[in-house]
Amino acid sequence: MSVRDRGAAGTPAGTVAGERARHAVAAIGRATFLALVAGFFALPLLWLATAPFDAHPAITASVPAFTLDNFRALLDNPYVLSSLGNSVLQAAASAALVVVLAALAAYALSRVRVPGRDALLYVLLLLSSVVTGTAAMVPIFELATRLNLVDTHLGVVLTLSGGLLPAAIFILKDFMDGTPTSYEESARVFGASPLQILRHIVVPVIRPGLATIAVWAVASVWGSFLTPFILLRDPEKSPGAVILYTLYTEGGSPRLDLISTFSLLYSLPVVLMYVFVSRRYGFRFHGGIKR
């Protein structure tokens, strides 16, 4: 076969083999790069999973000398278990308050046509993002002092919930806007009140959105340090994020055995919550109705 015949018949076999080799090399390169990136992010998690069972943990990758003494030493601290209970209490109460208030506000903003509604919502969201953290702690502490909320779980819950509400309302409003109003009109014909419509019709439809807000609120409160650190005085009321700060030596050096062990225990509830909600809803959310 001549060169012209081979060109007419198609690409020569050598050229095809070369393209396949280049594609194979590119695929191997991408896989290697992704494996290195995954390993880079997986190493801290691997250390967190192994260091609590290591007799001499260090910030190095090594085979641990298996022991359970770290857990025994950690449980000797009288505030460890109570701090986990305080974290659960504050996170659950804040999430419940945020979900209920955000659902009511988002439903009202979605169904009632108020002049400047969208502008007000964006302003609240902007202010909640800008005026936060250390910038807001002085007026928050002053307000909590005047209301006798210092050193109380209620003060922490109200403060954290207030910071999460604007963003929660903004997210839930999108779910409310995607809910068909024909269901509500049918219920209104039969004499249902707005609260009954919200409870029996709207809430079952936007359950994925409510689950999203609940998980986000729990995770945010669970890792909050500054607010409970400033508002709480009694160590028995402090959450885990504050007690973790105390697991240092008098010289300020971290005790890796206690910190790694407590970090493992402290992260398990959030991981289990994420797994449960992920299996229940799959985190495949679309505004209003799950498709």
KOLDREN-341644 format. One record per residue (C-alpha): residue number from 1; residue in one letter; y, z, x. Coordinates in nm, 2 decimals, padded with zeros to 4 digits, always signed. Last residue first. Layout:
REM residues N
NODE    n  res      py      pz      px
NODE  NUM    A       Y       Z       X
...
//
This chain:
REM residues 291
NODE    n  res      py      pz      px
NODE  291    R  +01.61  +04.28  -03.60
NODE  290    K  +01.75  +04.63  -03.61
NODE  289    I  +02.04  +04.63  -03.86
NODE  288    G  +02.40  +04.75  -03.80
NODE  287    G  +02.50  +04.60  -03.47
NODE  286    H  +02.19  +04.50  -03.27
NODE  285    F  +01.97  +04.74  -03.09
NODE  284    R  +01.65  +04.68  -02.88
NODE  283    F  +01.64  +05.03  -02.73
NODE  282    G  +01.26  +05.03  -02.79
NODE  281    Y  +01.32  +05.23  -03.11
NODE  280    R  +01.03  +05.48  -03.12
NODE  279    R  +00.88  +05.41  -02.78
NODE  278    S  +01.23  +05.42  -02.62
NODE  277    V  +01.32  +05.73  -02.81
NODE  276    F  +01.02  +05.92  -02.69
NODE  275    V  +01.04  +05.79  -02.33
NODE  274    Y  +01.42  +05.88  -02.31
NODE  273    M  +01.35  +06.23  -02.45
NODE  272    L  +01.07  +06.28  -02.20
NODE  271    V  +01.30  +06.17  -01.91
NODE  270    V  +01.58  +06.40  -02.04
NODE  269    P  +01.34  +06.70  -02.06
NODE  268    L  +01.19  +06.63  -01.71
NODE  267    S  +01.52  +06.62  -01.52
NODE  266    Y  +01.58  +06.99  -01.49
NODE  265    L  +01.22  +07.07  -01.39
NODE  264    L  +01.23  +06.81  -01.11
NODE  263    S  +01.58  +06.92  -01.00
NODE  262    F  +01.47  +07.29  -00.99
NODE  261    T  +01.19  +07.20  -00.75
NODE  260    S  +01.42  +06.98  -00.53
NODE  259    I  +01.69  +07.25  -00.52
NODE  258    L  +01.45  +07.53  -00.45
NODE  257    D  +01.27  +07.37  -00.16
NODE  256    L  +01.59  +07.19  -00.04
NODE  255    R  +01.78  +07.52  +00.01
NODE  254    P  +02.12  +07.37  +00.06
NODE  253    S  +02.34  +07.52  +00.34
NODE  252    G  +02.65  +07.70  +00.22
NODE  251    G  +02.63  +07.99  +00.47
NODE  250    E  +02.52  +08.23  +00.20
NODE  249    T  +02.23  +07.99  +00.13
NODE  248    Y  +02.24  +07.75  -00.16
NODE  247    L  +02.08  +07.74  -00.50
NODE  246    T  +02.39  +07.85  -00.68
NODE  245    Y  +02.50  +07.49  -00.77
NODE  244    L  +02.17  +07.44  -00.96
NODE  243    I  +02.28  +07.73  -01.18
NODE  242    V  +02.58  +07.53  -01.29
NODE  241    A  +02.39  +07.21  -01.39
NODE  240    G  +02.11  +07.43  -01.55
NODE  239    P  +02.34  +07.57  -01.81
NODE  238    S  +02.53  +07.90  -01.77
NODE  237    K  +02.50  +08.16  -02.05
NODE  236    E  +02.30  +08.42  -01.84
NODE  235    P  +02.55  +08.36  -01.55
NODE  234    D  +02.83  +08.51  -01.77
NODE  233    R  +03.17  +08.36  -01.70
NODE  232    L  +03.16  +08.03  -01.89
NODE  231    L  +03.46  +07.81  -01.94
NODE  230    I  +03.51  +07.68  -01.59
NODE  229    F  +03.15  +07.61  -01.49
NODE  228    P  +03.07  +07.50  -01.84
NODE  227    T  +03.34  +07.23  -01.83
NODE  226    L  +03.29  +07.12  -01.47
NODE  225    F  +02.91  +07.07  -01.46
NODE  224    S  +02.80  +06.82  -01.73
NODE  223    G  +02.46  +06.67  -01.66
NODE  222    W  +02.30  +06.77  -01.99
NODE  221    V  +02.61  +06.71  -02.18
NODE  220    S  +02.62  +06.34  -02.09
NODE  219    A  +02.24  +06.29  -02.13
NODE  218    V  +02.24  +06.47  -02.47
NODE  217    A  +02.54  +06.26  -02.59
NODE  216    W  +02.39  +05.93  -02.48
NODE  215    V  +02.06  +06.01  -02.64
NODE  214    A  +02.22  +06.11  -02.97
NODE  213    I  +02.46  +05.81  -02.97
NODE  212    T  +02.17  +05.57  -02.92
NODE  211    A  +01.96  +05.74  -03.18
NODE  210    L  +02.25  +05.71  -03.43
NODE  209    G  +02.27  +05.34  -03.35
NODE  208    P  +01.89  +05.30  -03.40
NODE  207    R  +01.92  +05.49  -03.73
NODE  206    I  +02.18  +05.25  -03.86
NODE  205    V  +01.98  +05.14  -04.17
NODE  204    P  +01.85  +05.48  -04.26
NODE  203    V  +02.21  +05.62  -04.23
NODE  202    V  +02.37  +05.36  -04.45
NODE  201    I  +02.16  +05.40  -04.76
NODE  200    H  +02.06  +05.75  -04.84
NODE  199    R  +02.31  +05.96  -04.64
NODE  198    L  +02.61  +05.73  -04.65
NODE  197    I  +02.56  +05.63  -05.01
NODE  196    Q  +02.52  +05.99  -05.11
NODE  195    L  +02.84  +06.08  -04.91
NODE  194    P  +03.03  +05.80  -05.09
NODE  193    S  +02.91  +05.92  -05.43
NODE  192    A  +02.63  +05.74  -05.62
NODE  191    G  +02.71  +05.64  -05.98
NODE  190    F  +02.45  +05.37  -06.05
NODE  189    V  +02.71  +05.10  -05.98
NODE  188    R  +02.79  +05.27  -05.65
NODE  187    A  +02.43  +05.23  -05.54
NODE  186    S  +02.44  +04.85  -05.60
NODE  185    E  +02.78  +04.83  -05.42
NODE  184    E  +02.63  +05.02  -05.12
NODE  183    Y  +02.34  +04.78  -05.08
NODE  182    S  +02.58  +04.48  -05.11
NODE  181    T  +02.79  +04.62  -04.83
NODE  180    P  +02.56  +04.48  -04.56
NODE  179    T  +02.56  +04.69  -04.24
NODE  178    G  +02.70  +04.51  -03.94
NODE  177    D  +03.04  +04.69  -03.97
NODE  176    M  +02.86  +05.02  -03.96
NODE  175    F  +02.68  +04.94  -03.64
NODE  174    D  +03.01  +04.83  -03.48
NODE  173    K  +03.17  +05.15  -03.60
NODE  172    L  +02.90  +05.35  -03.43
NODE  171    I  +03.01  +05.24  -03.09
NODE  170    F  +03.38  +05.32  -03.14
NODE  169    I  +03.30  +05.65  -03.31
NODE  168    A  +03.08  +05.75  -03.02
NODE  167    A  +03.35  +05.66  -02.77
NODE  166    P  +03.61  +05.87  -02.95
NODE  165    L  +03.36  +06.16  -03.01
NODE  164    L  +03.24  +06.23  -02.65
NODE  163    G  +03.54  +06.43  -02.52
NODE  162    G  +03.55  +06.64  -02.84
NODE  161    S  +03.18  +06.71  -02.82
NODE  160    L  +03.22  +06.84  -02.47
NODE  159    T  +03.50  +07.08  -02.57
NODE  158    L  +03.34  +07.19  -02.89
NODE  157    V  +03.00  +07.26  -02.73
NODE  156    V  +03.15  +07.45  -02.43
NODE  155    G  +03.36  +07.67  -02.66
NODE  154    L  +03.07  +07.73  -02.89
NODE  153    H  +02.85  +07.84  -02.60
NODE  152    T  +03.09  +08.12  -02.54
NODE  151    D  +03.25  +08.25  -02.21
NODE  150    V  +03.60  +08.14  -02.32
NODE  149    L  +03.62  +08.06  -02.69
NODE  148    N  +03.88  +08.33  -02.78
NODE  147    L  +04.10  +08.07  -02.95
NODE  146    R  +04.39  +08.14  -02.72
NODE  145    T  +04.16  +08.12  -02.41
NODE  144    A  +04.00  +07.80  -02.53
NODE  143    L  +04.34  +07.64  -02.57
NODE  142    E  +04.45  +07.75  -02.22
NODE  141    F  +04.12  +07.63  -02.08
NODE  140    I  +04.16  +07.29  -02.25
NODE  139    P  +04.52  +07.26  -02.13
NODE  138    V  +04.41  +07.32  -01.77
NODE  137    M  +04.08  +07.12  -01.79
NODE  136    A  +04.24  +06.79  -01.90
NODE  135    A  +04.32  +06.64  -01.56
NODE  134    T  +04.01  +06.79  -01.40
NODE  133    G  +03.78  +06.58  -01.62
NODE  132    T  +03.94  +06.37  -01.89
NODE  131    V  +04.27  +06.22  -01.99
NODE  130    V  +04.20  +05.85  -01.91
NODE  129    S  +03.88  +05.78  -02.09
NODE  128    S  +03.95  +05.99  -02.40
NODE  127    L  +04.30  +05.84  -02.41
NODE  126    L  +04.17  +05.48  -02.40
NODE  125    L  +03.92  +05.55  -02.68
NODE  124    L  +04.18  +05.72  -02.90
NODE  123    V  +04.42  +05.43  -02.84
NODE  122    Y  +04.15  +05.17  -02.92
NODE  121    L  +04.07  +05.34  -03.25
NODE  120    L  +04.43  +05.37  -03.34
NODE  119    A  +04.49  +05.00  -03.27
NODE  118    D  +04.18  +04.91  -03.48
NODE  117    R  +04.31  +05.11  -03.78
NODE  116    G  +04.67  +05.00  -03.76
NODE  115    P  +04.70  +04.97  -04.13
NODE  114    V  +04.40  +05.14  -04.30
NODE  113    R  +04.13  +04.93  -04.47
NODE  112    V  +03.86  +05.18  -04.56
NODE  111    R  +03.50  +05.07  -04.51
NODE  110    S  +03.46  +05.06  -04.13
NODE  109    L  +03.70  +05.34  -04.05
NODE  108    A  +03.54  +05.57  -04.31
NODE  107    Y  +03.19  +05.49  -04.19
NODE  106    A  +03.29  +05.54  -03.83
NODE  105    A  +03.45  +05.88  -03.91
NODE  104    L  +03.14  +06.01  -04.10
NODE  103    A  +02.89  +05.88  -03.84
NODE  102    A  +03.10  +06.01  -03.55
NODE  101    L  +03.12  +06.36  -03.71
NODE  100    V  +02.74  +06.38  -03.77
NODE   99    V  +02.63  +06.22  -03.44
NODE   98    V  +02.88  +06.42  -03.23
NODE   97    L  +02.79  +06.75  -03.38
NODE   96    A  +02.42  +06.70  -03.35
NODE   95    A  +02.46  +06.58  -02.99
NODE   94    S  +02.68  +06.88  -02.90
NODE   93    A  +02.43  +07.13  -03.05
NODE   92    A  +02.13  +06.96  -02.88
NODE   91    A  +02.30  +06.95  -02.54
NODE   90    Q  +02.44  +07.30  -02.56
NODE   89    L  +02.11  +07.46  -02.67
NODE   88    V  +01.89  +07.26  -02.43
NODE   87    S  +02.12  +07.34  -02.14
NODE   86    N  +02.12  +07.71  -02.23
NODE   85    G  +01.74  +07.70  -02.25
NODE   84    L  +01.73  +07.55  -01.90
NODE   83    S  +01.97  +07.81  -01.78
NODE   82    S  +01.75  +08.09  -01.93
NODE   81    L  +01.46  +07.96  -01.73
NODE   80    V  +01.65  +07.96  -01.40
NODE   79    Y  +01.86  +08.27  -01.44
NODE   78    P  +01.62  +08.54  -01.33
NODE   77    N  +01.54  +08.37  -01.00
NODE   76    D  +01.18  +08.46  -00.93
NODE   75    L  +01.09  +08.14  -01.10
NODE   74    L  +01.22  +07.94  -00.81
NODE   73    A  +01.01  +08.13  -00.56
NODE   72    R  +00.70  +08.07  -00.77
NODE   71    F  +00.78  +07.70  -00.81
NODE   70    N  +00.83  +07.66  -00.44
NODE   69    D  +00.51  +07.84  -00.36
NODE   68    L  +00.31  +07.57  -00.53
NODE   67    T  +00.20  +07.41  -00.21
NODE   66    F  +00.09  +07.07  -00.08
NODE   65    A  +00.20  +06.98  +00.28
NODE   64    P  +00.40  +06.67  +00.19
NODE   63    V  +00.33  +06.33  +00.35
NODE   62    S  +00.66  +06.22  +00.50
NODE   61    A  +00.98  +06.03  +00.42
NODE   60    T  +01.26  +06.24  +00.54
NODE   59    I  +01.53  +06.46  +00.38
NODE   58    A  +01.33  +06.77  +00.44
NODE   57    P  +01.07  +06.97  +00.24
NODE   56    H  +00.86  +07.24  +00.43
NODE   55    A  +00.59  +07.36  +00.20
NODE   54    D  +00.60  +07.03  +00.00
NODE   53    F  +00.52  +07.04  -00.37
NODE   52    P  +00.88  +07.03  -00.49
NODE   51    A  +00.95  +06.75  -00.23
NODE   50    T  +00.69  +06.51  -00.39
NODE   49    A  +00.85  +06.39  -00.71
NODE   48    L  +01.21  +06.41  -00.59
NODE   47    W  +01.12  +06.23  -00.27
NODE   46    L  +00.96  +05.95  -00.48
NODE   45    L  +01.27  +05.93  -00.69
NODE   44    P  +01.49  +05.91  -00.38
NODE   43    L  +01.26  +05.63  -00.24
NODE   42    A  +01.26  +05.42  -00.56
NODE   41    F  +01.61  +05.28  -00.52
NODE   40    F  +01.54  +05.14  -00.17
NODE   39    G  +01.19  +05.04  -00.27
NODE   38    A  +01.33  +04.83  -00.56
NODE   37    V  +01.58  +04.66  -00.33
NODE   36    L  +01.31  +04.59  -00.07
NODE   35    A  +01.07  +04.45  -00.34
NODE   34    L  +01.35  +04.24  -00.49
NODE   33    F  +01.42  +04.09  -00.14
NODE   32    T  +01.05  +04.03  -00.08
NODE   31    A  +01.00  +03.86  -00.42
NODE   30    R  +01.31  +03.64  -00.36
NODE   29    G  +01.18  +03.54  -00.02
NODE   28    I  +00.83  +03.47  -00.15
NODE   27    A  +00.98  +03.25  -00.43
NODE   26    A  +01.20  +03.06  -00.18
NODE   25    V  +00.90  +03.00  +00.05
NODE   24    A  +00.69  +02.88  -00.24
NODE   23    H  +00.97  +02.65  -00.36
NODE   22    R  +01.01  +02.51  +00.00
NODE   21    A  +00.63  +02.46  +00.02
NODE   20    R  +00.63  +02.28  -00.31
NODE   19    E  +00.91  +02.05  -00.20
NODE   18    G  +00.73  +01.97  +00.13
NODE   17    A  +00.40  +01.89  -00.06
NODE   16    V  +00.59  +01.65  -00.29
NODE   15    T  +00.75  +01.48  +00.01
NODE   14    G  +00.42  +01.44  +00.19
NODE   13    A  +00.26  +01.30  -00.13
NODE   12    P  +00.51  +01.02  -00.15
NODE   11    T  +00.74  +01.02  -00.45
NODE   10    G  +00.65  +00.76  -00.71
NODE    9    A  +00.47  +00.43  -00.76
NODE    8    A  +00.78  +00.23  -00.69
NODE    7    G  +00.85  +00.40  -00.36
NODE    6    R  +00.48  +00.37  -00.26
NODE    5    D  +00.49  +00.00  -00.34
NODE    4    R  +00.80  -00.05  -00.13
NODE    3    V  +00.64  +00.13  +00.17
NODE    2    S  +00.34  -00.10  +00.14
NODE    1    M  +00.00  +00.00  +00.00
//
